[in-house]
């Protein structure tokens, strides 16, 4: 088991956002976390990457306790978080944003090699590498956010709503890249409101409601689960 989350409880001041959730991610998997807005998905990811601290519970990555580590050490350990909303440096170029992704000590020696891999995944970024990030289209910005995460040479790539607000053709491209990244050996933890796409790419999934995990299983089983179809796929 590569990533193990146990009994995680997280608060915003006195407001409880997560109620003792537990889940795991095995090396080489794509695991999806599903749920409606406000269910606790982003809070879960922020806690794994050290942006938030749990009041209770533990997060273990390859035998290391992450829940007391600062964020930069979590990146150095091998976890990259691509946040919702991309959070690029808009006044820096595409190249400079990608360069910032490789500042971890283990990633610097392989910067040139990783950059070529990212350009192979996203040829448009190579074409626009001297363009300011803030002038890119929404789809190009999402490509850049994923590329910047990959520049840190992660073992686990955490993606928060990578398809949000994108045109259908770009969404297909993003999910193609998620598959390719996973096939290259990177484990993926995916939060996504496009439930059908998420379940088609994932091996397993967990469903969060009101800060609690209410359902889990193989992605194919959940895709055909009447409860999931009714709640997230319009009963289709």
C-alpha positions, -999 to +999 in steps of 0.1 A: +000+000+000+016+033-011-008+058+005-028+050+036-052+074+051-067+063+084-095+079+106-089+114+092-107+142+109-102+178+098-117+211+110-120+246+098-118+264+132-147+247+150-165+234+119-158+198+112-152+190+075-140+154+076-154+127+099-129+099+104-124+090+067-101+061+057-089+050+023-058+036+006-041+038-027-019+010-040+012+017-062+003+019-099-034+026-093-057+054-104-081+059-075-110+084-078-127+103-050-162+113-059-188+135-043-208+166-047-196+202-040-188+206-003-186+169+004-149+171+016-130+161-015-107+191-018-102+192+020-090+156+018-064+164-009-052+196+009-047+175+040-027+149+022-004+176+007+001+194+040-020+226+033-043+216+061-036+197+093-058+169+106-070+170+142-072+132+143-060+104+122-029+096+101-016+098+066+012+073+057+031+074+024+054+045+017+060+040+054+065+077+062+040+098+083+030+128+062+004+144+086+031+164+104+053+171+075+055+206+058+042+207+023+076+211+006+089+180+023+058+161+011+067+172-025+102+160-019+088+126-006+071+121-040+036+136-039+026+164-063-008+182-059-024+199-089-050+220-072-085+230-083-083+263-102-047+256-115-030+282-093-004+291-120+020+320-119+002+342-145+030+367-151+056+340-156+061+321-189+050+285-196+086+275-193+092+293-161+061+277-145+074+243-155+108+251-142+092+260-108+077+226-107+112+210-106+127+228-077+127+198-054+163+184-050+155+150-065+138+166-096+165+192-106+190+168-121+163+153-144+147+187-153+156+186-190+145+150-194+112+156-176+106+188-196+108+168-228+083+142-214+059+170-205+062+185-240+055+151-255+024+148-234+013+184-242+028+196-275+009+228-272+030+238-242+062+234-262+048+257-288+038+283-262+067+279-238+077+316-240+040+328-236+028+342-203+008+316-184-020+341-177-027+345-215-033+308-222-067+294-227-084+274-199-075+241-214-039+252-220-037+264-184-049+230-171-023+213-193+004+236-177-008+229-142-006+191-148+028+195-165+041+216-136+031+188-112+048+162-133+080+183-133+085+173-096+090+137-106+062+125-084+053+089-074+018+100-067+000+127-087-030+143-070-054+159-093-083+181-081-111+186-107-088+186-138-117+187-162-136+216-145-148+242-170-131+226-200-146+219-234-155+183-241-126+177-265-101+191-240-116+169-213-109+139-235-073+150-239-069+155-202-081+120-194-059+105-221-029+122-205-040+108-170-039+073-185-005+079-201+009+093-169-003+063-150+010+038-176+044+055-172+044+044-135+029+073-117+001+065-092-028+089-095-053+101-069-081+119-087-109+141-075-134+147-103-171+157-107-172+142-141-181+109-125-185+089-157-151+099-170-134+093-136-149+058-132-138+049-168-102+058-161-099+047-124-094+012-110-111+019-077-132+048-063-145+062-030-177+083-026-177+111+000-208+127+014-208+153+041-172+145+051-178+107+053-170+079+029-203+063+022-194+039-007-163+023-022-154-004-046-140-012-081-147+016-106-166-007-129-189-019-101-196+017-090-203+028-126-231+003-127-243+008-091-279+022-090-271+045-061-242+061-079-260+063-112-290+079-096-270+104-076-242+113-101-252+101-135-288+113-137-301+077-135-286+069-169 
